[in-house]
Amino acid sequence: MTTGKVSMRGSLAKVVLTTVLLLAPLAPVPAGAVPRESAPGTGGTAADTWTAPLSTRGRWIVDADGDRFKLRSGNWHGASGTWNGTGSADEDASHHAGENSHRIPLGLDRAPMAEIIAGFQEIGINSIRLPFSNEMIHDTRPVTDDAVTANPALRGRTPLQVYDAVVRELTDAGLAVILNNHTNTTRWCCGVDGNERWNTSQSAGAWENDWLFMAARYRQNKRVVGADLYNEVRRTVWDDPNWGLGDNHDWFTAAQRVGDRILTEADPDLLIIVEGINWTGIPVDGFPHGRPTLEPARALSHTLVDSGKLVYSAHFYGYTGPNHSGATGIGETTDPRYQDLSPSELIAVLNRQAFFVSAEQDRHFTAPVWISEFGVGGREETGVAQRAWFENFVDHLVRTDADFAYWPLVGWHENRRGNGWALLHWDAEGRRMGVHDGDDWRAGAWTRLVRSAGRSGPVAPVAEWSMLSPDHGDFVASRRMRTLPDWDSGARKAACPDGERLLGLSHTGNRGLCSDVTSGHLWDPEGRHEVVKDERHVVPGGDWASGYTKLQCPAGHFLTGYSVRGAAVSAALCAQASPGGATGTSGRTVWFDRSDNRGAEPGGGDFARGHYKGQCADDEYAAGIAFTGRIGSARTPDALYCRKLG
């Protein structure tokens, strides 16, 4: 079966077969222009009614005016590659579904760019996920004249220059553009193809530098709104990606690092989009395997230097499953595919794997979820299960008011036959076949999706809840502190984003919880702070943790960070509050050395799963950390000193 995205029959089968052979001796293998209130999808064009840049408020994406901006997106693929990896790249037959993109967005040989973009607006799209490869950035070979037959003004340009022109035309038409690093090399995704991770065919440093280059390149174009960091991180032949282990396969840490670098070094306005892990394990019955998606974020979530810039994303196709790779033949397991699940089973799985991130409010992981790929075959798809899956999945997108991006927007047809997955197809003569031409069974579901009411208009600011996780190195989410000299050399340092204060700590595990709940921004405008490593600010008669070492902030200061050496507390980072901020002079001791102590309904969620936690109340600030080095203790946090806000 050839799909719009990937046939797992080929390259994934290779990894399965290779891995099975390798393991056999060890163990036998068991058998800016979007209408806010319009009803898109019937021919309307976008009006210039949204204001860049975009940011987030809780689970919603909003524009610069604070109005909800729902990503009704599609994928215009091609610049990431369509070559299958075998045969001549000059031959159409060597490209996925015979569709040769010529290293640039697909279809520019068949239709004028303006016509393609008008088609996007006609079917209700307000934003484009625009894939690229790292190879494309450095590819100096001009595209052939045949590649841009319908767009002769692009002749002689490199793939990156064509990509530039596409970005410009999309944004001039009012569409928002999300840059998507889809592949390392310019070839079809996604199997065992050298593109499994951000650093499979290149170094992590090269990947980061390419992102800084791309983000800076479009910085002046405010309708370039997002950086989708990498596509479908998955297993190589030998190794799995992970979420937080601190090695060079750690997708959590890699995304955190490059996201912060983009915001601080290239473009502070971009949304940073982090996709979950697409696959781990060997897809053979009897071996652990599955699709983690966003489930790891429940225990370990990202905190960027700018609150309100993180978006999580996930992909779903009917032929794959929560534990099914999508393969047929070699590599096909007995696990159900998504299209095999009942509607209730599908909803439960979708919510567990991804939609919980936006459904559960006031958690450290709460963020918008963008389903940046989903799709199904069109006119020639007759399978009952496939059609039912698409209808049920669209129903869930509507039910949850989720942001989405269909895969793909553009495809080829000849005599109305072809791959069929795209919503818009062009033949070699430039004749278009669209989803609304009257013979595409997807039209009803698509119209229902793009016309769904959903939330619109102003979104009120919400409290931010952020996790600090200096598990393997510094985790400084404060722009102010990142610009200053090392405030505790040799220690791993953690600091809240500048608008937040430290409210919670774990007894072990080094985790912290930050928020701006109740108070908003407390730090004084000058950014004054003090690093506390002893008890100099514990006043006579004010011993709030007798027999314990207390790192207490001076009067008028609040905790905004900490440092650790191994598991032991090393220092407290105390920020001076604005006048009238952290003015409480008495407080209470919150012990958490023997059990959780976080109040009846603590915000932020479980920020240190499996560890005891302490947390000040929403109307308090933390003013000190207590610990002990006595026998049997490891100088880990035992208590917080919590004071009322002024």
Buried (B, 14 or more C-beta within 10 A) or exposed (E): EBBBBBBBBBBBBBBBEEBBEEBEEEEEBEEBBBBBEBEBBEEEEBEEBBBBBBBBBBBBBBBBEBBBBBBBBBBBBBBBBBBBBEEEBEEEEBBBBBBBBBBBBBBBBBBBBEBBBBBBBBBBBBBBBBBBBBBBBEBEEBBBEEBBBBBEEBBEBBBBBBBBBBBBBBBBBBBBBBBBBBBBBBBBBBBBBBBBBBBBBBEBEBBBBBBBBBBEBBBEBBBBBBBBBBBBBBBBEEBBBBBBBEEEBBBBBBBBBBBBBBBBEBBBBBBBBBBBBBBBBBBBEEBEBBBBBBBBBBBBBBBBBBBBBBBBBBBBBBBBBBBBBBBBEBBBBEBBBBBBBEBEEBBEBBBBBBBBBBBBEBBBBBBBBBBBBBBBBBBEBEBEBBBBBBBBBBBBBBEBBBBBBBBBBBBBBEEBEBBBBBBBBBBEEBBBBBBBEEEBBBBEBBBBBBBBEBEBEEBEEBBBBBBBBBBBEBBBBBBBBBEEEEBBEEBBBBBBBBBBBBBBBBBBBBBBBBBBBBBEBBBBEEBBBBBBEEBEBBEEEEBBBEEBBBBBBEBBBBBBBBBBEEEBBBBBBBBBBBEEBBBBEEBEBBBBBEEBBBBEEBBBBBBBEEBBBBBBBBEBBBBBBBBBEEEEEEBBBBBBBBBBBB
